[in-house]
Amino acid sequence: MVNFEPFLSVLALNVIVALVVFFLFWALRSLKSLRYFYAPLYHDAIRIFGADPATSALSVNTPRIHDINPYPGMPGVYSHLSAATYNVPSPGHGPFSWIYATLSFSEDQLLAARGLDVVMYLRTLRLMIIICCVLMVPCIGILLPLNYTGDSEFEQYNGNGTNWNPEHGNNPWSNIGTYNSTALENGLGMLTIANIVDGSMRLWAHLLTSIGATAVCFLLMYKEYSRYSHLRIRYNQQQRPHNYAVMVKGVPAFITTPAQLRDFFVRAHPGRVVDTHMPLKDKTLRELQKRKYRALQRLEHFRALIHRNQGSSITHLFLKQHKGKKKGYMALESHEEAVAHYEEKIAKLDIKIREEKVKHDKRIGSSHSADGYGPVGFVVFNSIAAASQCAQSLIYSNLRQLRLRQAPEPDDIHWSLVTKNTKNRFSLLLMCYFVFGILILFWFIPVTFAQALANLSALASFEGLSWFISVIEFNPIVGNLVQGFLPALVLIIFQQLLPLIIKIILRLKGVYTRSQLEKEVLYVFHVFQVVNVLLFSTALRTLVKVIGPHVQIDVGGLALSVGAQSAFFINYLLVYGLSSIPKDLLRAGELFIRQVRRFHNRKEVLRSEQISREVDRPDIFEYGQRYANALLMFTISLCFCCVAPIILPCGVIAMSMEYVVAKYLLMYTSNQRFHSGGRFWPCVFNRMVVGVVMFQVLMFGLLTLKVFPPSLILVIMPIVAYIFARWSHKKYFKLSRHLASIDYPPEEDLEGTAEGGYDGEKFRYAYRDPGLMD
């Protein structure tokens, strides 16, 4: 008889936590003072673009504030507003109205409003959910009944899963009692493959299902890659700056100025080059331009208020003085006076910038090496075809220099990191990997602690730790929650701290673009997740259960113990999906910082609408962390789908919660600081394939321990996965990265001549260093 009490206790607690978070979110966003905080993008768009009172949707008739960001890489108050196409519905006022508003927003609308990165993240989540739902049919319909009606004799195994023969004497673990953490007796063990006897013909169903699951994953992933390539082609055909530009890495020593870089590329592509740019090593000009840009933001803000007929209400501005001076206040009587104040401030900054440019030109003329340009360049062409052909060409004999690729979006560039010396990058890379290795070893400590909470009864078998049993025997429900809810919660809390540490280390390495930094976070954090949460966690629980206080390993017991790990991962998915993900709606950390800042600037927040908006500014969506967490949920669900089919509904619940919460955040609260055009998908695709390979290896090892010789067929499956990944990338990766000649916009002929407005001239200064902006 299956004892569902531990599972139901954890499920009930997580459902209660999710409902509490939802109602708390509803209560907070209903407050007038927090209405903007929980939907800043929506309210900003209404203020700037206007709204239709009947539908609460944005109007398309009012003028935009920013057509093109004049200072790339410097996000401002309104830089997150894409255009008048940002026609998002009102999130509503009910406790669950935001869910309907979020799900009713179509993919095409989201693509026009928020970009391809947002769409591909949500499509990846939807792909994972669909795969799990398809696998639920054979796993729940076939494997679950076979597992439940299995003929394994549990009485031959004790609480630690070790094979024990009563004829050999008393059970050395008999003091543990009936309360133990083994899923076989105190959970869902009878629903797992552990309930099937070794060598049983029932294992054919698990073998065939694992092969079928692999085929389903590859088929759906292949179709998604095909869809991604079509979306990328559409993206690369748009009139966006990056489609007209090429990024040049490793500029050789004989090219020291943008003019020399231009002459070099004009020789290779005569009549096609519009302009060339190289980033400055000196940061003084860039800092002055940042101050000017902030002043421009506020100037446009007050001009917008006058344009929207907001009246001439008294406002007070909080002016940040230079270092060494006290902060002061300046009272401005009207919006018009504020406009005049910032116009005067911008004029003064223009004078300083011109003086600094003169000094910079003199330094460049006297010495090319000390205060010159960075080792990276950008070449802007007059057509998409010319830029695409150049990015795929070889124009220099030294392959280590003048490496060409399609330029990133201007707002994706880390201008302060582009000028770092490439000679030190290899040493920085080695140092980062060394630190990551130490960090992985250090992170075993919290993982071990979390697993100890989940194995109180196993730890009680060690001398001096028998008092853990009193914790479980105090109340069975308390014991179930301690061993089911707390271990997963502790592990999730420690994993939430990792991305911040990883990002700090990666900044030392030096990354050109913000999207590449998020990719690096995805790479490293995914390795941490797989090693610590999945592999090390499973190995630790298996060794604690099987070995116990004695160095003794039984093969049959090992197979049972590996099968029993599904109970922990079921709890992990429930805790993460129903307790951890919904908390992102509350923005608790940002809310605390907001309250501190508002208290610190309380006088100015009450009197200046601009300061209030800056305090409540939107978040940055962390793609690297989000993708790694989604991949972990998918990998866990896939690896244990045949071992314990009940894990699939839990995985669907967790990933569906992530889909709804992430879509709301991307629509209403999270700022798009960069656009990479969905470049995360190929690396996410690779890691999904790795998840499939891990699933195949786990099934091969488990069926081998179950003495099932036909499992040898699974040996070739990793090879099939490698061939599938290579074939998919070969067919779609280059197609999604560069435009084929037949895919050039119809306004351009095959020679790259631009007609009908498709001209790179309007993007001449898109890749100019912000420090050199006029």
C-alpha positions in Angstrom: 0.0 0.0 0.0 1.4 3.4 -1.1 1.7 6.0 1.7 1.0 9.3 0.1 1.1 11.2 3.3 4.7 12.7 2.9 3.9 13.7 -0.7 0.6 15.3 0.2 2.0 17.1 3.1 4.7 18.8 1.0 2.2 19.5 -1.8 -0.3 21.0 0.5 2.3 23.3 2.1 3.5 24.5 -1.2 0.0 25.2 -2.5 -0.7 27.2 0.6 2.5 29.2 0.2 1.7 29.9 -3.5 -1.8 31.1 -2.6 -0.5 33.3 0.2 2.0 34.9 -2.3 -0.7 35.4 -4.9 -3.0 37.2 -2.5 -0.2 39.2 -1.0 0.8 40.3 -4.5 -2.8 41.3 -5.2 -2.9 43.3 -1.9 0.3 45.1 -2.6 -0.4 46.0 -6.2 -3.8 47.3 -5.2 -2.2 50.0 -3.0 -2.1 53.3 -4.8 1.5 54.0 -3.8 2.7 50.6 -5.2 0.5 50.5 -8.4 3.4 51.9 -10.5 6.0 49.7 -8.8 4.3 46.4 -9.8 3.6 47.4 -13.4 6.1 50.2 -14.3 6.4 49.4 -18.0 2.6 49.6 -18.4 2.2 52.9 -16.5 5.2 54.5 -18.2 3.8 53.6 -21.6 0.4 55.1 -20.6 2.1 58.3 -19.4 4.2 58.7 -22.6 2.0 57.2 -25.3 -1.4 57.8 -23.9 -4.2 55.3 -23.3 -7.7 54.5 -24.5 -10.0 54.9 -21.5 -12.4 52.3 -22.9 -9.9 49.5 -23.2 -7.1 50.7 -21.0 -4.8 49.9 -23.9 -2.1 52.1 -25.2 -2.9 54.5 -28.0 -0.8 54.6 -31.2 -1.6 58.2 -32.1 0.7 60.0 -29.6 4.3 60.7 -30.5 7.2 58.7 -29.1 9.9 60.2 -26.9 12.7 58.0 -28.3 12.8 56.8 -31.9 16.4 55.7 -31.6 18.4 55.8 -28.4 20.9 58.6 -29.2 23.5 57.2 -26.7 23.9 53.5 -27.1 24.7 51.5 -24.0 23.2 54.1 -21.7 19.7 53.0 -20.7 17.5 55.8 -19.5 14.1 56.3 -17.9 12.2 55.7 -21.1 14.7 53.4 -22.9 12.6 50.4 -22.0 9.7 51.7 -24.1 10.1 50.1 -27.5 7.5 52.0 -29.5 3.8 52.8 -29.8 3.3 49.1 -30.6 3.7 48.4 -26.9 0.0 47.7 -26.7 -0.1 45.7 -23.5 -3.5 45.1 -21.7 -4.2 46.3 -18.2 -3.1 43.8 -15.6 -6.6 44.3 -13.9 -7.4 44.7 -10.3 -8.6 41.2 -9.3 -6.4 38.7 -7.4 -5.9 36.6 -10.6 -6.8 39.0 -13.3 -3.1 39.5 -14.1 -3.0 35.8 -15.2 -5.6 36.3 -17.8 -4.1 39.5 -19.1 -0.7 37.8 -19.3 -1.8 34.7 -21.1 -4.1 36.6 -23.5 -1.2 38.6 -24.9 -0.3 36.8 -28.2 3.2 35.8 -29.3 3.1 38.2 -32.3 2.2 41.1 -30.1 4.9 40.2 -27.6 7.5 39.9 -30.5 6.6 43.4 -31.7 6.5 44.9 -28.2 9.4 43.2 -26.4 11.7 41.5 -28.9 12.9 38.1 -30.0 14.8 37.4 -26.7 11.5 37.4 -24.7 9.7 35.3 -27.3 12.4 32.7 -27.5 12.6 32.3 -23.7 8.9 31.8 -23.4 8.9 29.4 -26.4 11.7 27.4 -24.8 9.6 27.0 -21.6 6.6 26.0 -23.7 8.7 23.4 -25.5 9.8 21.9 -22.2 6.2 21.8 -21.0 5.0 20.2 -24.2 7.7 17.5 -24.1 6.8 16.6 -20.5 3.0 16.6 -21.4 3.6 14.2 -24.3 5.8 11.9 -22.2 3.1 11.8 -19.5 0.9 9.7 -21.9 3.2 6.5 -21.9 4.8 7.1 -18.6 1.6 7.7 -16.5 -0.5 5.4 -18.7 1.8 2.5 -19.0 4.9 2.7 -16.7 3.1 3.8 -13.6 0.7 0.8 -13.5 3.6 -1.5 -14.2 5.6 -0.1 -11.4 2.7 -0.2 -8.9 1.9 -3.8 -9.7 5.5 -4.9 -9.6 6.6 -8.0 -7.6 9.6 -6.8 -5.7 9.8 -8.1 -2.1 10.4 -5.1 0.0 10.8 -7.0 3.2 14.2 -8.2 2.1 15.4 -4.5 2.3 15.8 -2.5 5.5 15.3 1.2 6.0 18.6 2.0 4.4 18.0 0.0 1.3 20.7 -2.6 2.1 20.1 -6.2 1.3 19.5 -8.0 4.6 18.9 -11.7 5.2 17.0 -12.4 8.5 18.8 -15.8 8.7 22.1 -14.0 9.3 20.9 -12.5 12.6 19.3 -9.3 13.8 19.0 -6.4 11.5 21.8 -4.0 12.5 19.6 -1.0 11.5 16.5 -2.2 13.4 16.9 0.7 15.9 15.8 3.2 13.2 12.2 2.1 13.6 9.4 2.6 11.2 10.1 6.3 10.6 12.7 6.5 7.8 13.3 8.7 4.8 13.4 5.8 2.3 10.9 6.5 -0.4 10.2 2.7 -0.8 8.4 2.5 2.6 7.5 6.1 3.5 6.6 7.7 0.2 6.2 6.9 -3.4 8.6 4.0 -3.8 6.0 1.5 -5.0 5.3 3.9 -8.0 9.0 3.7 -9.1 11.0 1.3 -11.1 12.4 0.0 -7.8 9.2 -1.9 -7.3 10.0 -4.2 -10.3 12.1 -7.3 -9.6 15.5 -7.6 -11.3 15.4 -9.2 -14.8 11.6 -8.8 -15.1 10.1 -8.6 -18.6 8.2 -5.5 -17.5 11.5 -3.6 -18.0 10.9 -3.8 -21.7 8.3 -1.1 -21.3 10.9 1.2 -19.6 13.5 0.5 -22.3 11.1 1.2 -25.2 9.7 4.3 -23.4 13.2 5.7 -22.9 13.9 5.3 -26.6 10.5 6.8 -27.5 11.1 9.7 -25.1 14.4 10.4 -26.8 12.7 10.4 -30.2 10.0 12.8 -29.0 12.5 15.2 -27.5 14.6 15.3 -30.7 11.6 15.7 -32.9 10.1 18.7 -31.0 13.5 20.3 -30.5 14.2 20.0 -34.2 10.9 21.7 -35.0 11.7 24.5 -32.5 15.1 25.0 -34.1 13.4 25.4 -37.4 11.0 27.9 -36.1 13.9 29.8 -34.4 15.7 30.0 -37.7 12.6 31.6 -39.4 12.3 34.1 -36.6 16.0 35.0 -36.9 15.7 35.5 -40.6 12.9 38.0 -40.0 14.9 39.6 -37.3 18.0 39.9 -39.6 15.8 41.5 -42.3 14.7 44.4 -40.1 16.1 47.9 -40.3 18.1 47.6 -37.1 21.6 48.9 -36.6 23.2 45.6 -36.1 22.0 44.3 -39.5 24.1 47.0 -41.2 27.3 46.7 -39.2 30.1 44.2 -38.6 32.2 43.9 -35.5 35.9 43.5 -36.0 37.9 41.8 -33.2 41.7 41.7 -33.0 42.4 44.9 -34.9 46.1 44.6 -36.0 48.8 47.0 -34.7 49.1 48.9 -38.0 45.5 50.1 -37.7 45.4 52.7 -34.9 42.5 55.1 -35.9 39.0 54.7 -37.3 40.1 56.4 -40.5 42.8 53.7 -41.1 40.2 51.0 -40.4 37.9 52.6 -42.9 40.6 52.8 -45.6 41.3 49.1 -45.0 37.7 48.0 -45.5 37.1 50.4 -48.4 39.8 48.4 -50.3 37.9 45.2 -49.7 34.4 46.5 -50.2 34.5 49.6 -52.3 31.4 51.8 -52.4 29.7 50.0 -49.5 31.3 51.3 -46.4 29.4 54.1 -44.7 31.6 54.7 -41.7 33.9 53.0 -39.2 34.2 53.4 -35.4 36.6 52.3 -32.7 36.0 52.6 -28.9 38.1 55.0 -26.8 40.5 53.9 -24.1 40.0 57.1 -22.2 36.9 57.0 -20.1 36.7 60.8 -19.3 34.6 61.7 -22.4 32.3 58.7 -21.8 31.6 59.9 -18.2 30.8 63.4 -19.4 28.5 62.0 -22.0 26.7 60.0 -19.4 26.1 63.1 -17.3 24.8 64.9 -20.4 22.5 61.9 -21.2 21.0 61.9 -17.7 20.3 65.6 -18.1 18.7 65.0 -21.5 16.5 62.3 -19.9 15.1 64.8 -17.4 14.8 67.5 -20.0 12.7 65.2 -22.2 10.7 64.2 -19.2 9.6 67.7 -18.4 9.0 68.5 -22.0 6.8 65.4 -22.2 4.8 66.6 -19.1 4.3 70.0 -20.8 3.2 68.2 -24.0 0.8 66.1 -22.1 -0.8 69.2 -20.5 0.2 68.3 -17.0 0.1 71.9 -15.9 2.7 73.9 -14.1 2.7 72.3 -10.6 5.6 73.2 -8.3 8.3 70.6 -8.3 11.6 70.2 -6.3 14.6 68.5 -7.8 17.4 66.7 -6.0 20.7 67.8 -7.6 23.7 65.5 -7.1 26.8 67.7 -6.7 30.4 66.8 -7.6 32.5 64.8 -5.2 33.8 66.8 -2.3 30.7 69.0 -2.1 27.6 68.7 -0.1 24.3 67.7 -1.7 22.0 70.6 -2.2 18.4 71.4 -3.2 17.1 73.7 -5.8 13.4 74.7 -5.9 12.0 75.2 -9.4 8.6 76.8 -9.6 7.3 75.1 -12.8 8.0 72.6 -15.4 9.0 75.3 -17.8 11.7 76.5 -15.3 12.9 72.9 -15.0 13.3 72.8 -18.8 15.3 76.0 -18.8 17.5 74.7 -16.0 18.4 71.5 -17.8 19.0 73.3 -21.1 21.5 75.5 -19.3 23.1 72.4 -17.7 23.4 70.6 -21.0 25.0 73.7 -22.6 27.7 73.7 -19.9 28.4 70.0 -20.4 28.7 70.6 -24.2 31.5 73.1 -23.5 33.3 70.6 -21.3 32.9 67.8 -23.8 34.3 69.9 -26.7 37.3 70.9 -24.6 38.0 67.3 -23.7 37.7 66.2 -27.3 40.4 68.8 -28.3 42.7 67.3 -25.6 41.9 63.8 -26.8 42.8 64.7 -30.4 46.1 66.1 -29.2 46.9 63.0 -27.3 46.1 60.8 -30.3 48.3 62.9 -32.5 51.2 62.6 -30.2 50.9 58.9 -29.2 48.9 56.1 -30.8 49.5 53.6 -28.1 49.0 55.2 -24.7 45.6 57.0 -25.1 44.3 55.7 -28.4 41.5 53.3 -29.4 40.6 49.8 -28.3 41.4 46.6 -30.2 37.8 46.4 -31.5 36.2 48.2 -34.4 32.7 48.5 -36.0 32.1 48.9 -39.7 28.8 50.3 -40.9 27.7 49.4 -44.4 25.1 50.9 -46.8 23.0 47.8 -47.0 22.1 44.6 -45.1 23.5 42.5 -48.0 26.9 44.1 -47.8 27.2 43.7 -44.1 26.1 40.1 -44.2 28.6 39.3 -47.0 31.4 41.0 -45.2 30.7 39.1 -41.9 31.1 35.8 -43.8 34.2 36.7 -45.7 37.9 36.3 -45.1 39.8 39.6 -45.7 43.1 39.1 -43.9 45.7 36.3 -44.0 46.3 36.2 -40.2 43.3 34.3 -38.9 44.0 35.5 -35.3 43.4 39.1 -36.3 40.5 40.9 -38.0 37.9 38.3 -36.9 34.6 39.4 -38.3 31.1 38.8 -37.0 27.7 40.4 -37.1 27.7 43.4 -34.8 25.6 43.2 -31.6 22.9 45.7 -30.9 24.3 49.1 -29.8 22.6 48.9 -26.4 24.1 45.4 -25.9 27.7 46.7 -25.9 29.7 47.1 -22.7 31.7 50.1 -23.9 33.9 50.1 -20.7 34.9 46.5 -21.3 35.4 46.6 -25.1 38.8 48.5 -24.7 40.3 45.9 -22.4 43.6 44.4 -23.5 43.1 41.1 -25.3 46.5 39.9 -24.2 45.3 39.5 -20.6 42.1 37.7 -21.5 43.6 34.2 -21.5 45.1 34.6 -18.0 41.9 36.1 -16.7 40.0 33.2 -18.2 42.2 30.6 -16.4 41.8 32.5 -13.2 38.0 32.5 -13.5 37.9 28.8 -14.2 40.2 28.2 -11.2 37.9 30.3 -8.9 34.8 28.4 -10.3 36.4 25.1 -9.5 37.1 26.2 -5.9 33.5 27.5 -5.7 32.1 24.2 -6.9 34.0 22.3 -4.2 32.9 24.9 -1.6 29.3 24.6 -2.6 29.3 20.9 -1.7 28.9 22.0 1.9 25.4 23.5 1.6 24.4 20.6 -0.6 25.6 18.1 2.0 23.7 20.0 4.7 20.5 19.9 2.6 20.8 16.2 2.0 21.4 15.6 5.7 18.0 17.2 6.4 16.4 14.8 4.0 18.2 11.7 5.5 17.6 12.2 9.2 16.9 8.5 9.7 20.0 7.5 7.8 22.2 9.8 9.8 20.6 8.5 13.0 22.4 5.2 12.3 25.7 6.9 13.0 26.9 6.9 16.6 26.0 10.1 18.4 23.3 11.2 15.9 20.4 8.9 17.0 18.6 11.9 18.6 17.5 12.8 15.0 14.8 10.1 15.4 13.1 12.1 18.1 12.6 14.9 15.5 10.7 12.5 13.2 8.8 10.7 16.0 7.6 13.9 17.5 4.9 14.2 14.8 4.8 12.3 11.5 3.6 15.4 9.6 6.5 17.4 11.1 8.9 14.7 10.1 7.5 14.6 6.5 7.9 18.4 6.2 11.4 18.4 7.7 12.6 15.7 5.3 10.5 16.8 2.3 10.2 20.6 2.3 13.3 21.9 4.2 16.0 20.1 2.2 14.7 21.5 -1.1 14.2 24.9 0.4 17.7 25.1 1.8 19.2 24.0 -1.6 17.1 26.6 -3.5 18.2 29.4 -1.2 21.9 28.6 -1.6 21.5 28.3 -5.4 19.9 31.7 -5.6 23.1 33.3 -4.3 25.3 31.7 -7.0 24.4 33.9 -10.0 25.4 37.1 -8.3 28.8 35.6 -7.3 29.3 34.1 -10.8 28.5 37.5 -12.5 31.0 39.3 -10.3 33.7 36.8 -11.3 32.8 37.0 -15.0 33.1 40.8 -15.0 36.8 40.4 -14.2 37.2 38.2 -17.3 36.0 41.0 -19.5 33.0 40.5 -21.8 32.2 42.7 -24.7 28.4 42.5 -24.6 25.7 42.2 -21.9 24.1 39.3 -23.8 27.4 37.4 -23.8 27.7 38.0 -20.0 24.3 36.4 -19.5 25.4 33.5 -21.7 28.5 33.0 -19.6 26.3 33.1 -16.5 24.1 30.4 -18.2 27.1 28.2 -19.0 28.6 28.3 -15.5 25.4 28.3 -13.5 24.0 25.4 -15.5 27.2 23.4 -14.6 26.7 24.3 -10.9 23.1 23.2 -11.1 23.8 19.9 -12.8 26.8 19.0 -10.6 25.5 20.1 -7.2 21.8 19.6 -7.4 21.5 16.6 -9.7 24.7 14.6 -9.7 26.3 15.2 -6.4 23.0 15.3 -4.6 22.0 12.0 -6.0 25.3 10.4 -5.3 25.4 11.7 -1.7 21.9 10.4 -0.9 22.7 7.1 -2.5 25.9 6.6 -0.5 24.3 7.7 2.7 21.5 5.2 2.2 23.5 2.3 1.0 26.7 2.5 3.0 25.3 3.9 6.2 27.8 3.7 9.1 29.5 0.6 7.5 31.6 0.5 4.3 29.3 -1.9 2.5 27.7 -1.5 -0.9 25.1 -3.9 -2.3 24.4 -3.7 -6.0 20.7 -4.4 -5.6 20.4 -1.9 -2.8 22.2 0.7 -5.0 19.6 0.2 -7.7 16.8 0.7 -5.2 18.4 3.7 -3.7 18.9 5.4 -7.1 15.3 4.8 -7.9 14.3 6.3 -4.5 16.0 9.6 -5.3 12.9 10.6 -7.3 11.1 11.4 -4.0 13.6 14.2 -3.2 13.4 15.7 -6.7 9.6 15.6 -6.7 9.8 17.7 -3.5 12.4 19.9 -5.1 10.2 20.7 -8.1 7.2 21.3 -5.9 9.1 23.7 -3.6 10.7 25.5 -6.5 7.6 25.7 -8.7 5.0 26.6 -6.0 7.1 28.4 -3.4 10.2 29.9 -5.0 9.0 31.1 -8.5 5.8 33.0 -7.3 7.9 35.1 -4.9 9.4 36.9 -7.9 6.1 38.6 -8.3 6.5 40.4 -5.0 9.9 41.8 -6.0 10.7 41.7 -2.2 14.4 42.8 -2.6 13.5 45.6 -4.9 10.7 46.7 -2.7 13.0 46.9 0.4 15.5 48.9 -1.6 12.7 51.2 -2.9 11.5 51.9 0.6 15.0 52.7 1.8 15.6 55.1 -1.1 12.3 56.7 -0.7 13.0 57.3 3.0 16.4 58.7 2.2 15.0 61.1 -0.4 11.5 61.4 1.1 11.2 65.2 0.6 12.2 64.9 -3.1 10.0 61.8 -3.8 7.0 63.6 -2.4 7.6 66.7 -4.5 9.3 65.4 -7.7 7.5 63.0 -9.9 10.8 62.3 -11.8 12.6 61.2 -8.6 9.7 59.0 -7.7 9.8 57.3 -11.1 13.6 56.7 -10.8 13.1 55.1 -7.4 10.5 52.7 -8.9 12.4 52.0 -12.1 12.0 48.5 -13.7 14.2 45.5 -13.0 16.6 43.8 -15.4 15.5 40.3 -16.5 18.3 37.8 -15.7 18.2 35.5 -18.7 21.3 33.5 -17.6 19.8 32.5 -14.2 16.3 31.9 -15.6 17.5 29.7 -18.4 19.7 27.6 -16.1 16.8 27.1 -13.7 14.5 26.1 -16.5 17.0 23.6 -17.9 17.4 22.1 -14.4 13.7 21.6 -14.1 13.5 20.0 -17.6 16.6 17.7 -16.9 15.2 16.5 -13.6 11.8 15.8 -15.1 13.3 14.0 -18.1 15.9 11.9 -16.2 13.3 10.5 -13.8 10.3 10.2 -16.1 10.7 6.5 -16.5 12.0 5.9 -13.0 9.2 7.7 -11.3 6.5 8.8 -13.8 4.7 10.9 -11.0 7.5 13.4 -11.4 6.3 14.6 -14.8 3.1 16.4 -13.5 5.3 18.1 -10.8 7.7 19.3 -13.5 4.8 20.6 -15.7 3.5 22.5 -12.7 6.9 24.1 -12.0 7.6 25.0 -15.6 4.1 26.3 -16.1 4.4 28.5 -13.1 7.7 29.8 -14.4 6.0 30.5 -17.8 3.2 32.6 -16.3 5.4 34.5 -13.8 8.2 35.2 -16.3 5.7 36.4 -19.0 4.1 38.8 -16.5 7.5 40.1 -15.4 8.6 40.6 -19.0 5.4 42.4 -20.0 5.0 44.7 -17.0 8.0 44.9 -14.7 11.3 43.9 -16.3 13.4 46.2 -18.4 15.0 45.0 -21.6 18.5 46.4 -21.3 19.7 44.6 -24.4 18.5 42.8 -27.4 20.5 39.8 -28.7 17.9 38.6 -31.2 17.3 35.2 -29.5 21.0 34.2 -29.5 20.5 32.2 -26.3 18.6 29.4 -28.1 21.6 27.5 -29.7 23.4 27.1 -26.4 20.1 26.2 -24.7 19.5 23.6 -27.4 22.9 22.1 -26.6 22.1 21.8 -22.9 18.8 20.2 -23.6 20.6 17.6 -25.7 23.0 17.1 -22.7 19.9 16.6 -20.6 18.7 13.9 -23.0 22.1 12.2 -22.8 22.0 12.2 -19.0 18.6 10.6 -19.2 19.9 7.9 -21.5 23.0 7.2 -19.3 20.8 7.0 -16.2 18.4 4.5 -17.8 21.3 2.4 -19.1 22.9 2.3 -15.6 19.6 1.6 -13.8 18.5 -1.2 -16.2 22.0 -2.7 -16.0 21.7 -2.8 -12.3 18.3 -4.4 -12.8 20.1 -7.2 -14.7 18.3 -6.5 -18.0 20.7 -7.3 -20.9 18.6 -5.6 -23.7 19.6 -2.3 -22.1 22.8 -2.5 -24.0 21.0 -0.9 -26.9 21.1 2.4 -25.0 24.9 2.5 -25.4 24.5 4.0 -28.9 21.9 6.6 -27.8 24.5 9.2 -26.8 26.1 8.8 -30.2 22.7 9.4 -31.8 22.3 12.5 -29.7 25.6 13.9 -30.8 24.8 13.2 -34.5 21.4 14.9 -34.0 22.9 18.0 -32.4 25.6 18.3 -35.1 23.1 17.8 -37.9 20.6 20.4 -36.4 23.3 23.0 -36.0 24.7 22.4 -39.4 21.3 22.9 -41.0 20.0 25.9 -39.0 22.8 27.6 -37.0 24.5 29.3 -39.9 21.2 30.0 -41.5 20.0 31.8 -38.3 23.3 33.6 -37.9 23.7 35.1 -41.4 21.2 35.9 -44.2 21.3 33.8 -47.3 21.4 35.7 -50.6 17.8 34.8 -51.4 16.7 36.2 -48.0 18.0 39.7 -48.5 15.2 42.3 -48.1 13.3 42.7 -51.4 14.3 46.4 -51.5 17.9 45.3 -52.0 19.3 43.5 -55.0 21.9 40.7 -54.8 24.7 43.3 -55.3 23.7 45.0 -52.1 22.3 48.2 -53.6 19.8 49.7 -51.2 16.4 51.1 -52.4 13.2 52.1 -50.8 14.7 53.4 -47.5 16.9 50.4 -46.8 20.0 52.5 -46.4 22.7 52.2 -43.7 23.3 55.9 -43.8 20.8 56.5 -41.0 22.9 54.2 -38.7 26.2 56.0 -39.5 26.7 56.9 -35.8 24.9 54.0 -34.1 28.3 52.4 -33.1 30.1 55.6 -32.3 31.6 55.5 -28.8 29.3 57.4 -26.4 32.3 59.6 -25.4 32.5 60.9 -29.0 28.8 61.8 -29.4 27.9 65.3 -30.3 
